[in-house]
Amino acid sequence: MINELLSDSNTVLDVGCGVGETLEKISCPIKIGVDAHRPYLENARASEKFIKLNFRAERLRELFLPKSIDSVTMIDVIEHFEKEDALDVLSQVEEIATKRVVIFTPRGFFRQLDIDHYNLGGESFQRHRSGWEVEDFEKLGYNTVIFSKFHDHSNKAFLEVYGKNATPVDALLAWKDC
C-alpha cells in the first residue's frame, strides 16, 4: 500500500531510515535516507542503493528546501519522538514534500525498550516516546487506514515488552497530499 501511495513519485525521502530495510521495498527511482544514528547508515544493506544522510529529523529544514522532494516517508519513526517534537517534524516534512507524506506507526502508545536489535549502539533512538491515534492524524488533514492486530508476538520488540500471550496492537498508515 505504501508503494501504491508513492507510485507517482520519482524521489522519496525516508526519515529515520535505519539500515534501509524500508527503502529496500520502496520502488521510487531516487531514494534518500536520513538517520540520526550514523552506524545504521554505515551498515545499510549492501543490496540497497540510496543516498545516505546522517542528520537529525528535528533539523530537516536546514538540509532540504521547501517542495524539493516528491514524497517523504516516516515508517515506524514518529513514535520515537515526544509529541511536540513529532508535530514539528511533521510540519517540516510537509514543507519538503511536493506530493505526499506517508507515516506508518503503531496505534496508541506501544511501549518499546531501549534495545537496538541491530546491535549498533542506537539504543537511545529505539525508545517510543509518543502514541498516535486516527484522530491525531485526521485533525492534521491526513487520511488513515488501520491495520488490525499488526504488531504481535512475531515482532521481537512487542514480545520483549508485552509477552507471548499479549493482545496484538493495531498499526496506522496515514498519508497527506501536499
Residue frames as a rotation matrix with the C-alpha (Angstrom) as fourth column:
MET 1
0.569 0.823 0.000 0.00
0.823 -0.569 0.000 0.00
0.000 0.000 -1.000 0.00
ILE 2
0.345 -0.532 -0.774 2.92
0.166 -0.777 0.608 2.36
-0.924 -0.338 -0.180 0.68
ASN 3
-0.726 -0.622 0.292 4.30
0.364 0.014 0.931 1.73
-0.584 0.783 0.216 -2.81
GLU 4
-0.068 0.799 0.597 0.85
0.987 -0.034 0.157 2.45
0.145 0.600 -0.787 -4.20
LEU 5
0.764 0.345 -0.546 0.86
0.501 -0.850 0.163 5.81
-0.408 -0.398 -0.822 -2.41
LEU 6
0.088 -0.851 -0.518 4.33
-0.128 -0.525 0.841 6.52
-0.988 -0.008 -0.155 -3.84
SER 7
0.156 -0.012 0.988 3.58
0.770 0.628 -0.114 5.35
-0.619 0.778 0.108 -7.38
ASP 8
0.805 0.177 0.567 3.61
0.531 -0.640 -0.555 8.89
0.264 0.748 -0.609 -8.81
SER 9
0.839 -0.537 -0.088 6.87
-0.351 -0.658 0.666 9.83
-0.416 -0.528 -0.741 -7.06
ASN 10
0.676 -0.714 -0.183 10.34
0.049 0.291 -0.955 9.84
0.735 0.637 0.232 -8.60
THR 11
-0.483 -0.845 0.230 12.04
-0.167 -0.168 -0.971 10.94
0.860 -0.507 -0.060 -5.38
VAL 12
0.716 0.642 -0.275 11.44
0.166 0.226 0.960 9.77
0.678 -0.733 0.055 -1.82
LEU 13
-0.380 -0.725 0.574 12.99
-0.558 -0.315 -0.768 10.89
0.738 -0.612 -0.284 1.44
ASP 14
0.454 0.459 -0.764 12.76
0.328 0.711 0.622 8.24
0.828 -0.533 0.172 4.18
VAL 15
0.045 -0.362 0.931 13.21
-0.729 -0.649 -0.217 9.90
0.683 -0.669 -0.293 7.57
GLY 16
0.108 -0.109 0.988 14.65
-0.873 0.466 0.147 7.56
-0.476 -0.878 -0.044 10.19
CYS 17
0.480 0.129 -0.868 15.72
-0.778 0.519 -0.354 5.07
0.405 0.845 0.349 7.52
GLY 18
0.636 -0.298 0.712 17.92
-0.407 0.654 0.638 3.00
-0.655 -0.695 0.295 9.83
VAL 19
-0.380 -0.827 0.415 19.77
-0.100 0.483 0.870 0.34
-0.919 0.289 -0.266 7.81
GLY 20
-0.643 0.125 -0.756 17.50
-0.737 -0.370 0.566 0.85
-0.209 0.920 0.330 4.81
GLU 21
-0.817 0.366 0.445 15.06
0.313 0.930 -0.191 -2.05
-0.484 -0.017 -0.875 5.25
THR 22
0.211 0.955 -0.210 12.09
0.307 -0.268 -0.913 0.10
-0.928 0.129 -0.350 4.27
LEU 23
0.125 -0.219 -0.968 13.88
-0.746 -0.664 0.053 1.76
-0.654 0.715 -0.246 1.37
GLU 24
-0.858 -0.470 0.209 14.67
-0.264 0.751 0.605 -1.67
-0.441 0.464 -0.768 0.00
LYS 25
-0.460 0.781 0.423 10.93
0.725 0.605 -0.328 -2.21
-0.512 0.156 -0.844 -0.51
ILE 26
0.328 0.557 -0.763 10.14
0.021 -0.812 -0.584 1.24
-0.945 0.175 -0.277 -1.94
SER 27
0.200 -0.165 0.966 10.06
0.865 0.493 -0.095 1.38
-0.460 0.854 0.242 -5.71
CYS 28
0.929 0.073 -0.364 10.95
-0.055 -0.943 -0.329 5.06
-0.367 0.326 -0.871 -6.33
PRO 29
0.708 -0.682 0.182 13.95
0.459 0.249 -0.853 5.57
0.537 0.687 0.489 -8.62
ILE 30
-0.272 -0.803 0.530 15.68
-0.029 -0.544 -0.839 8.13
0.962 -0.243 0.125 -6.38
LYS 31
0.692 0.464 -0.552 15.86
0.455 0.314 0.834 7.31
0.561 -0.828 0.006 -2.69
ILE 32
-0.269 -0.711 0.650 17.30
-0.306 -0.576 -0.758 9.40
0.913 -0.402 -0.063 0.13
GLY 33
0.469 0.369 -0.803 17.59
0.603 0.530 0.596 8.09
0.645 -0.764 0.026 3.66
VAL 34
-0.085 -0.430 0.899 18.13
-0.499 -0.762 -0.412 10.31
0.862 -0.484 -0.150 6.69
ASP 35
0.640 0.260 -0.723 19.04
0.475 0.606 0.638 8.88
0.604 -0.752 0.264 10.07
ALA 36
0.754 -0.305 0.582 20.44
-0.572 -0.742 0.351 10.44
0.325 -0.598 -0.733 13.25
HIS 37
0.576 -0.525 0.626 22.47
-0.334 0.548 0.767 7.33
-0.746 -0.651 0.140 14.11
ARG 38
0.180 -0.606 -0.775 25.47
-0.974 -0.219 -0.055 7.08
-0.137 0.764 -0.630 11.77
PRO 39
-0.714 -0.519 0.469 26.22
-0.472 0.853 0.225 3.37
-0.517 -0.061 -0.854 12.40
TYR 40
0.196 0.828 0.524 22.83
0.143 0.505 -0.851 2.47
-0.970 0.242 -0.019 10.89
LEU 41
0.825 0.102 -0.556 23.78
-0.471 -0.418 -0.777 4.23
-0.312 0.903 -0.297 7.67
GLU 42
-0.134 -0.973 -0.187 27.30
-0.981 0.104 0.163 2.78
-0.139 0.205 -0.969 7.69
ASN 43
-0.825 -0.123 0.551 25.80
-0.176 0.983 -0.045 -0.71
-0.536 -0.134 -0.833 7.99
ALA 44
0.109 0.903 -0.415 23.00
-0.803 -0.167 -0.573 -0.21
-0.587 0.395 0.707 5.48
ARG 45
0.504 0.181 0.844 22.05
0.187 0.932 -0.311 -3.21
-0.843 0.315 0.436 3.40
ALA 46
-0.525 -0.840 -0.137 24.64
-0.027 -0.144 0.989 -3.57
-0.851 0.523 0.053 0.66
SER 47
-0.545 0.359 0.758 21.95
0.815 0.438 0.378 -4.51
-0.197 0.824 -0.531 -1.87
GLU 48
0.547 0.834 -0.070 20.09
0.812 -0.549 -0.198 -1.25
-0.203 0.051 -0.978 -1.34
LYS 49
-0.573 -0.704 0.420 21.34
0.793 -0.606 0.068 1.83
0.207 0.372 0.905 -3.18
PHE 50
0.656 0.735 0.169 20.24
0.669 -0.671 0.320 5.12
0.349 -0.097 -0.932 -1.66
ILE 51
-0.119 -0.632 0.766 21.72
-0.005 -0.771 -0.637 8.46
0.993 -0.080 0.088 -0.71
LYS 52
0.289 0.129 -0.949 22.62
0.866 0.388 0.317 8.28
0.409 -0.913 0.001 2.98
LEU 53
-0.081 -0.250 0.965 22.50
-0.122 -0.958 -0.259 11.41
0.989 -0.138 0.047 5.13
ASN 54
-0.273 -0.091 -0.958 23.48
0.895 0.340 -0.288 11.43
0.351 -0.936 -0.011 8.80
PHE 55
-0.789 0.139 0.599 21.22
-0.169 -0.986 0.006 14.18
0.591 -0.097 0.801 10.15
ARG 56
-0.842 0.512 -0.168 18.59
0.315 0.214 -0.925 14.73
-0.438 -0.832 -0.342 12.82
ALA 57
-0.334 0.821 0.462 14.94
0.886 0.106 0.451 14.81
0.322 0.560 -0.763 11.76
GLU 58
0.378 0.507 -0.774 14.31
0.797 -0.604 -0.007 17.78
-0.472 -0.614 -0.633 14.02
ARG 59
-0.044 -0.504 -0.863 16.53
-0.088 -0.858 0.506 19.90
-0.995 0.098 -0.007 11.73
LEU 60
-0.058 0.043 0.997 15.38
0.842 0.538 0.026 18.83
-0.536 0.842 -0.067 8.26
ARG 61
0.893 0.447 -0.055 14.57
0.369 -0.795 -0.482 22.44
-0.259 0.410 -0.875 7.31
GLU 62
0.414 -0.829 -0.376 18.30
-0.468 -0.548 0.693 23.16
-0.781 -0.111 -0.615 7.43
LEU 63
-0.509 -0.674 0.535 19.03
-0.004 0.624 0.782 20.45
-0.861 0.396 -0.320 4.86
PHE 64
-0.519 0.419 0.745 16.08
0.842 0.400 0.362 20.40
-0.146 0.815 -0.560 2.44
LEU 65
-0.967 0.236 -0.090 14.44
-0.252 -0.935 0.251 23.26
-0.025 0.265 0.964 0.59
PRO 66
-0.196 0.967 0.160 10.64
-0.369 0.078 -0.926 23.55
-0.908 -0.241 0.342 0.57
LYS 67
0.752 0.654 -0.082 8.95
-0.359 0.302 -0.883 21.44
-0.552 0.694 0.462 -2.10
SER 68
0.002 -0.880 -0.475 12.24
-0.989 -0.074 0.132 19.71
-0.151 0.469 -0.870 -3.03
ILE 69
-0.951 -0.253 0.179 11.26
-0.242 0.967 0.078 16.00
-0.193 0.031 -0.981 -2.75
ASP 70
-0.487 0.819 -0.305 8.20
-0.309 0.165 0.937 14.29
0.817 0.550 0.172 -4.25
SER 71
0.639 0.748 -0.177 7.30
-0.157 0.353 0.922 12.22
0.753 -0.562 0.343 -1.20
VAL 72
-0.467 -0.706 0.533 8.53
-0.723 -0.042 -0.689 11.82
0.509 -0.707 -0.491 2.37
THR 73
0.414 0.553 -0.723 8.05
0.013 0.791 0.612 8.66
0.910 -0.263 0.320 4.42
MET 74
-0.413 -0.449 0.792 8.37
-0.862 -0.088 -0.500 8.06
0.294 -0.889 -0.350 8.15
ILE 75
0.355 0.493 -0.794 7.95
-0.308 0.864 0.399 4.32
0.883 0.103 0.458 8.67
ASP 76
0.669 -0.017 -0.743 7.96
0.638 0.526 0.563 3.30
0.381 -0.851 0.363 12.35
VAL 77
-0.441 -0.866 0.234 9.62
0.665 -0.491 -0.563 6.61
0.602 -0.093 0.793 13.27
ILE 78
-0.118 0.397 0.910 7.17
-0.186 -0.909 0.372 9.21
0.976 -0.125 0.181 14.55
GLU 79
0.831 0.504 -0.235 6.54
0.075 0.318 0.945 7.29
0.551 -0.803 0.227 17.78
HIS 80
0.153 -0.870 -0.469 10.22
0.934 0.282 -0.219 7.74
0.323 -0.404 0.856 18.73
PHE 81
-0.691 -0.332 0.642 9.67
0.211 -0.942 -0.261 11.48
0.692 -0.045 0.721 19.27
GLU 82
-0.667 0.543 -0.511 7.91
0.419 -0.295 -0.859 13.35
-0.617 -0.786 -0.031 22.04
LYS 83
0.191 0.875 0.445 4.56
0.901 0.024 -0.432 14.52
-0.389 0.484 -0.784 20.63
GLU 84
0.716 0.080 -0.693 5.56
-0.005 -0.993 -0.120 18.20
-0.698 0.089 -0.711 20.35
ASP 85
-0.321 -0.910 -0.264 8.79
-0.450 -0.099 0.887 17.34
-0.833 0.404 -0.378 18.54
ALA 86
-0.555 0.182 0.812 6.95
0.603 0.760 0.243 14.90
-0.572 0.625 -0.531 16.28
LEU 87
0.561 0.828 0.016 4.46
0.651 -0.429 -0.626 17.59
-0.512 0.361 -0.780 15.28
ASP 88
0.425 -0.511 -0.748 7.34
-0.471 -0.830 0.299 19.89
-0.773 0.225 -0.593 14.37
VAL 89
-0.679 -0.665 0.312 9.00
-0.120 0.519 0.846 17.15
-0.724 0.537 -0.432 12.29
LEU 90
-0.097 0.738 0.668 5.65
0.845 0.415 -0.336 16.56
-0.525 0.532 -0.664 10.53
SER 91
0.751 0.352 -0.559 5.43
0.111 -0.901 -0.419 20.26
-0.651 0.252 -0.716 9.74
GLN 92
-0.079 -0.889 -0.450 8.94
-0.586 -0.324 0.743 20.15
-0.807 0.322 -0.495 8.27
VAL 93
-0.743 -0.228 0.630 8.34
0.268 0.760 0.592 17.09
-0.613 0.608 -0.504 6.07
GLU 94
0.321 0.909 0.264 5.07
0.759 -0.080 -0.647 18.59
-0.567 0.408 -0.716 4.83
GLU 95
0.591 -0.197 -0.782 7.07
-0.353 -0.935 -0.031 21.63
-0.725 0.295 -0.623 3.69
ILE 96
-0.457 -0.889 -0.013 9.64
-0.474 0.231 0.850 19.44
-0.753 0.395 -0.527 1.91
ALA 97
-0.533 0.276 0.800 7.20
0.536 0.841 0.067 17.16
-0.654 0.465 -0.596 0.06
THR 98
-0.834 0.284 -0.473 5.62
-0.525 -0.673 0.522 18.22
-0.169 0.683 0.710 -3.23
LYS 99
-0.428 0.675 -0.602 3.22
-0.384 0.467 0.797 15.27
0.818 0.572 0.060 -3.49
ARG 100
0.624 0.722 -0.300 2.74
-0.165 0.497 0.852 13.27
0.764 -0.482 0.429 -0.31
VAL 101
-0.459 -0.627 0.630 3.79
-0.839 0.073 -0.538 12.49
0.292 -0.776 -0.560 3.26
VAL 102
0.395 0.528 -0.752 3.35
-0.266 0.849 0.457 8.88
0.880 0.020 0.475 4.37
ILE 103
-0.353 -0.420 0.836 3.50
-0.913 -0.040 -0.405 7.79
0.204 -0.906 -0.370 8.03
PHE 104
0.297 0.412 -0.862 3.33
-0.056 0.908 0.414 4.27
0.953 -0.075 0.293 9.47
THR 105
-0.623 -0.454 0.637 3.18
-0.612 -0.225 -0.758 3.83
0.488 -0.862 -0.138 13.25
PRO 106
-0.765 0.423 -0.485 1.67
0.591 0.761 -0.268 1.65
0.256 -0.492 -0.832 15.98
ARG 107
0.030 0.848 0.529 -1.83
0.030 -0.529 0.848 2.71
0.999 -0.010 -0.042 17.02
GLY 108
0.956 0.285 0.073 -1.79
-0.035 -0.139 0.990 4.14
0.292 -0.949 -0.123 20.53
PHE 109
0.307 -0.886 0.347 1.22
-0.950 -0.307 0.057 4.01
0.056 -0.347 -0.936 22.78
PHE 110
0.862 -0.187 -0.471 3.30
0.072 0.965 -0.251 0.92
0.501 0.182 0.846 22.05
ARG 111
0.729 -0.635 0.256 5.90
-0.488 -0.220 0.844 0.54
-0.480 -0.740 -0.471 24.79
GLN 112
0.803 -0.574 -0.161 9.34
0.241 0.560 -0.793 -0.26
0.545 0.598 0.588 23.42
LEU 113
0.753 -0.581 -0.309 12.53
0.391 0.018 0.920 -0.71
-0.529 -0.814 0.241 25.39
ASP 114
0.595 -0.660 -0.459 15.90
-0.750 -0.661 -0.022 0.90
-0.289 0.358 -0.888 24.66
ILE 115
0.136 -0.516 0.846 17.14
0.131 0.856 0.501 -2.14
-0.982 0.043 0.184 22.74
ASP 116
0.106 -0.202 -0.974 18.94
-0.930 -0.366 -0.026 -1.89
-0.352 0.908 -0.227 19.41
HIS 117
0.692 0.269 0.670 18.13
-0.129 0.959 -0.251 -5.15
-0.711 0.087 0.698 17.61
TYR 118
0.886 -0.458 -0.070 20.88
-0.052 0.053 -0.997 -4.35
0.460 0.887 0.023 15.08
ASN 119
0.654 -0.650 -0.387 23.49
0.669 0.258 0.697 -4.20
-0.353 -0.715 0.604 17.90
LEU 120
0.027 -0.609 0.793 24.82
0.803 -0.459 -0.380 -0.92
0.595 0.647 0.477 16.51
GLY 121
-0.707 -0.428 -0.563 24.63
0.705 -0.486 -0.516 1.22
-0.053 -0.762 0.645 19.66
GLY 122
-0.743 0.453 0.492 21.39
-0.084 -0.794 0.603 3.01
0.664 0.407 0.628 18.81
GLU 123
-0.554 0.538 -0.635 19.51
0.805 0.541 -0.244 2.08
0.212 -0.646 -0.733 21.99
SER 124
-0.642 0.292 -0.709 18.54
0.291 -0.763 -0.578 5.67
-0.710 -0.577 0.404 22.88
PHE 125
-0.778 0.345 -0.526 16.90
-0.624 -0.524 0.580 6.08
-0.075 0.779 0.622 19.46
GLN 126
-0.793 0.407 -0.453 14.72
0.106 0.825 0.555 2.99
0.600 0.392 -0.698 19.90
ARG 127
-0.758 0.528 -0.383 12.52
0.483 0.059 -0.874 4.05
-0.439 -0.847 -0.300 22.83
HIS 128
-0.248 0.780 0.575 8.96
0.703 -0.263 0.660 5.03
0.666 0.568 -0.483 21.96
ARG 129
-0.912 -0.195 -0.360 8.06
0.389 -0.687 -0.614 8.44
-0.127 -0.700 0.703 23.34
SER 130
-0.565 0.780 -0.269 4.58
-0.716 -0.626 -0.310 9.06
-0.410 0.017 0.912 21.91
GLY 131
-0.613 0.494 0.616 1.45
0.520 0.840 -0.155 7.25
-0.594 0.225 -0.772 20.84
TRP 132
-0.857 0.244 -0.454 -0.75
-0.484 -0.685 0.545 8.07
-0.178 0.686 0.705 17.85
GLU 133
-0.312 0.854 0.416 -4.43
0.399 0.515 -0.758 7.60
-0.862 -0.070 -0.502 17.11
VAL 134
-0.199 0.358 0.912 -6.52
0.977 0.006 0.211 8.10
0.070 0.934 -0.351 13.98
GLU 135
0.776 0.618 -0.121 -7.83
0.629 -0.771 0.097 11.39
-0.033 -0.152 -0.988 15.39
ASP 136
0.227 -0.784 -0.578 -4.29
0.247 -0.528 0.813 12.78
-0.942 -0.327 0.074 15.80
PHE 137
-0.738 -0.548 0.393 -3.69
0.469 0.003 0.883 12.43
-0.485 0.836 0.255 12.08
GLU 138
-0.056 0.804 0.592 -7.17
0.982 -0.061 0.177 13.38
0.178 0.592 -0.786 10.90
LYS 139
0.739 0.349 -0.576 -7.05
0.504 -0.854 0.130 16.74
-0.446 -0.387 -0.807 12.69
LEU 140
-0.134 -0.855 -0.500 -3.82
-0.085 -0.493 0.866 17.42
-0.987 0.159 -0.006 10.76
GLY 141
0.318 0.398 -0.860 -5.51
-0.838 -0.306 -0.451 16.62
-0.443 0.865 0.237 7.44
TYR 142
-0.755 -0.640 -0.141 -4.21
-0.643 0.681 0.349 13.07
-0.128 0.354 -0.926 6.99
ASN 143
0.410 0.734 -0.542 -6.09
-0.745 0.612 0.266 10.08
0.527 0.295 0.797 5.60
THR 144
-0.419 -0.576 0.702 -5.73
-0.879 0.451 -0.155 6.92
-0.227 -0.682 -0.696 7.67
VAL 145
0.357 0.438 -0.825 -6.04
-0.474 0.846 0.244 3.16
0.805 0.304 0.509 7.43
ILE 146
0.232 -0.225 0.946 -5.93
-0.924 0.254 0.286 0.83
-0.304 -0.941 -0.149 10.45
PHE 147
-0.153 -0.328 -0.932 -4.01
-0.476 0.851 -0.221 -2.44
0.866 0.410 -0.286 10.18
SER 148
0.649 0.577 0.496 -5.77
-0.702 0.203 0.682 -4.55
0.293 -0.791 0.537 12.78
LYS 149
0.863 -0.275 0.424 -3.56
-0.134 0.684 0.717 -6.57
-0.487 -0.676 0.553 15.16
PHE 150
0.797 -0.573 -0.192 -0.46
-0.276 -0.062 -0.959 -5.78
0.538 0.817 -0.208 13.08
HIS 151
-0.262 -0.912 0.316 2.04
-0.733 -0.025 -0.679 -5.91
0.628 -0.410 -0.662 15.95
ASP 152
0.835 0.549 0.043 2.02
-0.465 0.662 0.587 -9.28
0.294 -0.510 0.808 17.66
HIS 153
0.707 -0.546 0.448 4.31
-0.198 0.455 0.868 -11.95
-0.678 -0.703 0.214 19.13
SER 154
0.621 -0.512 0.594 6.15
0.783 0.444 -0.436 -12.26
-0.040 0.736 0.676 15.79
ASN 155
0.554 -0.405 0.727 7.53
-0.060 -0.891 -0.451 -8.74
0.830 0.206 -0.518 16.47
LYS 156
-0.124 -0.722 -0.681 10.61
0.701 0.421 -0.575 -9.05
0.702 -0.549 0.454 18.72
ALA 157
-0.857 -0.189 0.479 10.08
-0.112 -0.839 -0.532 -5.64
0.503 -0.510 0.698 20.35
PHE 158
0.092 0.971 0.220 6.42
-0.731 -0.084 0.677 -6.49
0.676 -0.223 0.703 21.08
LEU 159
0.511 0.079 -0.856 7.36
0.227 0.948 0.223 -9.85
0.829 -0.308 0.467 22.59
GLU 160
-0.507 -0.822 -0.259 10.01
0.526 -0.057 -0.848 -8.33
0.683 -0.567 0.461 24.87
VAL 161
-0.860 0.184 0.476 7.63
-0.406 -0.812 -0.419 -5.80
0.309 -0.554 0.773 26.39
TYR 162
-0.077 0.981 0.177 4.23
-0.979 -0.108 0.174 -7.46
0.190 -0.159 0.969 26.27
GLY 163
-0.509 -0.167 0.845 4.97
-0.479 0.870 -0.116 -11.20
-0.715 -0.464 -0.523 26.28
LYS 164
-0.996 -0.035 -0.078 3.77
-0.084 0.560 0.825 -14.04
0.015 0.828 -0.560 24.09
ASN 165
-0.486 0.873 -0.046 0.17
0.873 0.482 -0.074 -14.04
-0.042 -0.076 -0.996 25.31
ALA 166
-0.583 0.220 -0.782 -0.48
0.121 -0.928 -0.352 -10.30
-0.804 -0.300 0.514 24.95
THR 167
0.508 0.823 0.254 -3.22
0.535 -0.070 -0.842 -8.88
-0.675 0.563 -0.476 22.76
PRO 168
-0.273 -0.631 0.726 -1.82
0.962 -0.163 0.220 -7.65
-0.020 0.758 0.652 19.41
VAL 169
-0.134 0.100 -0.986 -1.57
0.244 -0.961 -0.131 -3.91
-0.960 -0.258 0.105 18.74
ASP 170
0.739 0.458 0.494 -3.01
0.605 -0.127 -0.786 -2.21
-0.297 0.880 -0.371 15.65
ALA 171
-0.540 -0.833 -0.120 -0.90
0.638 -0.498 0.587 -0.10
-0.549 0.240 0.801 13.31
LEU 172
0.571 0.686 -0.451 -1.81
0.237 -0.664 -0.710 3.08
-0.786 0.298 -0.541 11.43
LEU 173
-0.474 -0.571 0.670 -0.95
0.869 -0.178 0.462 4.16
-0.145 0.801 0.580 7.93
ALA 174
0.475 0.575 -0.666 -1.50
0.437 -0.811 -0.389 7.89
-0.764 -0.107 -0.636 7.48
TRP 175
-0.486 -0.639 0.596 -0.89
0.857 -0.212 0.470 10.00
-0.174 0.739 0.651 4.40
LYS 176
0.361 0.508 -0.782 -1.39
0.294 -0.858 -0.421 13.56
-0.885 -0.078 -0.459 3.36
ASP 177
0.257 -0.213 0.943 -1.34
0.955 -0.095 -0.282 15.02
0.150 0.972 0.179 -0.13
CYS 178
-0.272 -0.483 -0.833 0.67
0.602 -0.760 0.244 18.20
-0.750 -0.435 0.497 -0.31
